[in-house]
């Protein structure tokens, strides 16, 4: 006996491979998993505790409690400039991960193609496999600031292309897709009637003063865009597993059917806490982002000061995707040898697709002292291998 072909096709994320290796060693500096090192703001925890103590431990509507769906709708009305109906255009999910999968399952048929920009978050590929669809990679390049190009997307379209997945700010590169590029991509999607999943989980972790621009706000994209977001990164709530999707009624009104047979609903007190976070915790988010920016600068400058290493400055998220090509090592050789010799755990770029070869992802969601020690060890390792 053996497991299904689908199970054998799904590969364990290299993020988790490196994370698991780190847990087996002592005196390790672990910069693998993308989660804030901050505690969830106390007031959010207190709201959740209050709802637990008041007996809110029953099932909720599949799409989520009204207080949260309304808060999400209002948030994205301000982002997109469009009216959003809380009862038919919003769903609360078990993290953004479930929102991504359910959106794909709602739109895609077996054999359809989904375009994704590489390097990419590894879960995307496995989710596409679960849908029995075909991933088609659109490469991005460091020299272009890891920015996707509309012409490269169009080159890879076929009659089976049904969806494009965009991630901005991007994991692993930290790139933020600019408005001009998004408008060019939107025009392409409207012309070919391609549905876009806009993964915006790092939307509020950006390092410039410009307002966030979502492709959903472009004329013609209101019926073609599913926005996916979560509370994990923005509010330091990764273990709470609360995410959501916002989009056109023809898709969002159908997503609860699949959600019902996979998770049914999200924990009720966590939903009420999420509503509170959206309405009352902007200042706490700004505090965290300011600290992330200082860490970004520390790691960016530190890596670029090491001979043989270089990086493009990330504009969002909390990752530095740095170039090791001058060292003559593969990404996996660098990552495994660095762990063995210096006890620093990073993720090889190939964990984010073939386009990641020659690069390493460094998660700087860690305290500054740990980051400094990590940089010192990386510098020592590079000097000893050059």
Secondary structure, 3 states (H helix, E strand, C coil): CCCCHHHHHCCCCHHHHHHHHHHCCCCCEECCCCCCCCCCCHHHHHHHHHHHHCCCCCCCCCCCCHHHHHHHHHHHHHHHCCCCCCCCCEEEECHHHHHHHHHHHHHCCCCCEEEEEECCCCHHHHHHHHCCCEEEEEECCHHHCCCCCHHHHHHCCCCCEEEEEEECCCCCCCCCCCHHHHHHHHHHHHHHCCEEEEECCCCCCECCCCCCCCHHHCCCCCCCEEEEEECCCCCCCHHHCCEEEEECHHHHHHHHHHHHHHCCCCCHHHHHHHHHHHHHCHHHHHHHHHHHHHHHHHHHHHHHCCCCCEECCCCECCEEEEECHHHCCCHHHHHHHHHHHHCEECEEHHHHCHHHCCEEEEECCCCHHHHHHHHHHHHHHHHHHC
